[in-house]
Amino acid sequence: MSDHPFPPRPPLAKPGSPVRWFDPDLQAWLDAHVAYWNCYECVVLPKVAVNAMRTVGNWRRGHNAMSVTLPPGTPVASFMHRDGRPSDRWDGGEGLGISKNNTTHSGVLAGYLLDAHGAKIGLKMWELYPGCGRVRRRIILLDDERFGTKNARAFHAILEPDLTPLGGRDNPYLPIWQLLTDKDKQAQTCKNQNTES
């Protein structure tokens, strides 16, 4: 580990409209932490982003990054079995990830690629991979003709085993998760009351 000075952490992003650009301050903060850990596996970046240096074997699938507008700085990952079927666990619960089969990848959401009408057509993320040397920018298009991690639809927010956002209050996804979880609970309560009547 190096004696790398850390820039101050940028403020957590607030939920709202999709962000279209890569935040240079957040990227510098991520770069400094990755340099400190001196590890370039993709799973390091989501962990560093929200101070959750725990095993990826516990990661669970949260809201889809294309179905919900997630704020910049939200850790995201693909959640698939190694044969390409969707999973609620990282690497289908089989391990810690597998290289070059396009079913396991993770990063930190930077924003969205929008069409002329403001509809999301892709996601922008920061990523790591062995040999990259620093945090890299990537745009992944929403393209159902492409398999796995080559399609933006494969990426979801990352949850802890108790199904709360990875990193808790350090994760900008927390307010959205709380709002959506409350709405789900209210809908279930209404459904149960209608069934009982």
C-alpha positions in Angstrom: 0.0 0.0 0.0 1.2 3.4 -0.9 1.2 6.7 1.2 -1.3 8.2 -1.2 -3.1 11.4 0.1 -6.8 11.1 -0.2 -8.8 14.0 -1.6 -11.9 14.8 0.4 -14.9 12.7 -0.4 -17.4 14.5 -2.6 -20.9 14.9 -1.1 -23.2 12.0 -1.8 -25.4 12.5 -4.8 -29.1 13.3 -4.2 -31.8 11.3 -5.9 -33.3 13.1 -8.9 -33.0 13.4 -12.7 -30.5 11.2 -14.5 -27.0 12.6 -14.4 -25.3 12.7 -17.8 -21.7 13.3 -17.0 -18.8 11.7 -15.2 -18.0 13.6 -12.0 -14.3 14.3 -12.0 -14.2 14.9 -8.2 -15.8 11.5 -7.5 -13.5 9.8 -10.0 -10.4 11.4 -8.4 -11.6 10.2 -5.0 -12.1 6.6 -6.3 -8.7 6.7 -8.1 -7.0 7.7 -4.8 -8.6 4.8 -2.9 -7.9 2.2 -5.6 -4.3 3.3 -5.7 -4.1 2.9 -1.9 -5.5 -0.7 -2.0 -3.4 -1.4 -5.1 -5.9 -4.0 -6.4 -7.6 -3.8 -9.8 -10.3 -6.4 -9.6 -13.7 -5.1 -10.5 -15.2 -5.8 -7.1 -12.8 -3.5 -5.3 -14.4 -0.3 -6.7 -18.0 -0.8 -5.3 -16.5 -1.8 -1.9 -14.3 1.3 -1.8 -17.1 3.6 -3.0 -19.2 2.9 0.1 -16.6 1.7 2.6 -17.9 -1.9 2.6 -14.7 -4.0 2.4 -16.6 -7.3 2.9 -16.8 -10.5 0.8 -18.7 -10.3 -2.5 -20.1 -13.7 -1.8 -22.7 -11.9 0.3 -23.8 -9.4 -2.4 -27.5 -9.5 -3.3 -29.4 -8.0 -6.2 -31.1 -4.6 -5.7 -33.1 -2.5 -8.1 -32.3 -2.6 -11.7 -30.1 0.3 -12.8 -32.2 0.9 -15.9 -35.6 0.6 -14.3 -34.9 3.0 -11.4 -32.8 6.2 -11.7 -29.9 5.6 -9.3 -27.7 8.5 -8.1 -24.0 8.7 -9.1 -21.7 6.8 -6.7 -24.1 3.8 -6.4 -22.3 0.5 -6.5 -23.7 -1.7 -9.3 -23.1 -5.3 -10.4 -24.4 -7.9 -12.8 -26.3 -10.7 -11.0 -26.3 -13.8 -13.1 -25.6 -17.5 -12.9 -22.6 -18.6 -14.9 -24.9 -20.0 -17.6 -26.5 -16.6 -18.1 -29.7 -17.0 -16.1 -30.7 -14.1 -13.7 -29.7 -14.6 -10.1 -30.4 -12.7 -6.8 -26.8 -13.3 -5.7 -23.4 -12.3 -7.1 -22.0 -15.0 -9.4 -25.2 -17.0 -8.9 -24.0 -17.8 -5.4 -21.4 -20.1 -6.8 -18.2 -18.1 -6.0 -16.5 -14.8 -6.2 -16.8 -14.2 -10.0 -15.5 -15.6 -13.1 -13.5 -13.9 -15.9 -14.4 -13.5 -19.5 -17.8 -15.1 -19.6 -19.7 -11.8 -19.4 -21.8 -12.8 -16.4 -19.9 -11.1 -13.5 -18.8 -7.5 -13.5 -19.2 -4.6 -11.1 -18.5 -0.9 -10.8 -19.8 2.4 -9.6 -22.6 4.2 -11.4 -21.6 7.5 -12.9 -24.8 8.4 -14.6 -26.8 7.6 -17.7 -26.7 8.0 -21.5 -29.9 9.6 -22.6 -31.5 9.9 -26.0 -32.8 13.2 -27.5 -36.1 12.8 -25.5 -34.4 12.2 -22.2 -35.0 8.4 -22.1 -32.2 6.2 -20.7 -30.4 4.3 -23.4 -27.4 3.2 -21.4 -25.5 3.6 -18.2 -22.2 5.3 -17.5 -20.0 3.6 -14.9 -16.5 3.6 -13.5 -14.9 0.2 -13.6 -11.7 -1.7 -12.8 -10.2 -4.8 -14.4 -6.8 -6.5 -14.0 -4.1 -4.5 -15.8 -6.1 -1.3 -16.2 -3.8 0.7 -13.9 -6.5 3.2 -12.7 -10.3 3.7 -12.6 -11.8 3.6 -16.1 -14.9 5.1 -17.6 -17.3 2.9 -19.5 -20.6 3.4 -21.3 -22.8 0.3 -21.5 -25.7 0.5 -23.9 -29.2 -0.9 -23.3 -29.1 -3.5 -26.0 -31.1 -6.7 -25.6 -29.2 -8.2 -28.5 -26.0 -8.2 -26.3 -25.4 -10.8 -23.6 -24.8 -10.3 -19.9 -22.4 -7.5 -18.9 -22.5 -6.0 -22.4 -26.1 -5.0 -21.8 -27.0 -2.2 -19.3 -30.1 -4.1 -18.3 -27.8 -6.7 -16.5 -26.7 -4.2 -13.8 -28.4 -3.7 -10.4 -27.7 -1.9 -7.2 -25.9 -4.0 -4.7 -27.5 -5.1 -1.4 -26.1 -6.6 1.8 -27.3 -10.1 3.0 -30.0 -8.3 5.1 -31.2 -6.7 1.8 -30.2 -3.2 2.7 -27.9 -1.2 0.4 -24.2 -2.1 0.4 -22.4 0.4 2.8 -25.6 1.7 4.3 -25.6 5.4 4.9 -22.4 5.8 2.8 -24.4 4.6 -0.3 -26.3 7.3 -2.2 -28.9 4.6 -3.2 -30.1 4.4 0.4 -32.8 7.1 0.2 -34.3 5.6 -3.0 -34.1 2.1 -1.6 -36.0 3.3 1.5 -38.7 5.1 -0.6 -39.2 2.1 -2.9 -39.2 -0.4 0.0 -41.8 1.7 1.8 -44.0 1.8 -1.3 -43.6 -2.0 -1.7 -44.7 -2.5 1.9 -47.7 -0.2 1.5 -48.8 -2.0 -1.7 -48.5 -5.4 0.0 -50.5 -4.1 3.0 -53.3 -2.8 0.6 -53.2 -6.1 -1.2 -53.6 -8.1 2.0 -56.4 -5.9 3.2 -58.3 -6.3 -0.1 -57.8 -10.1 0.1 -59.2 -10.2 3.7 -62.3 -8.2 2.8 
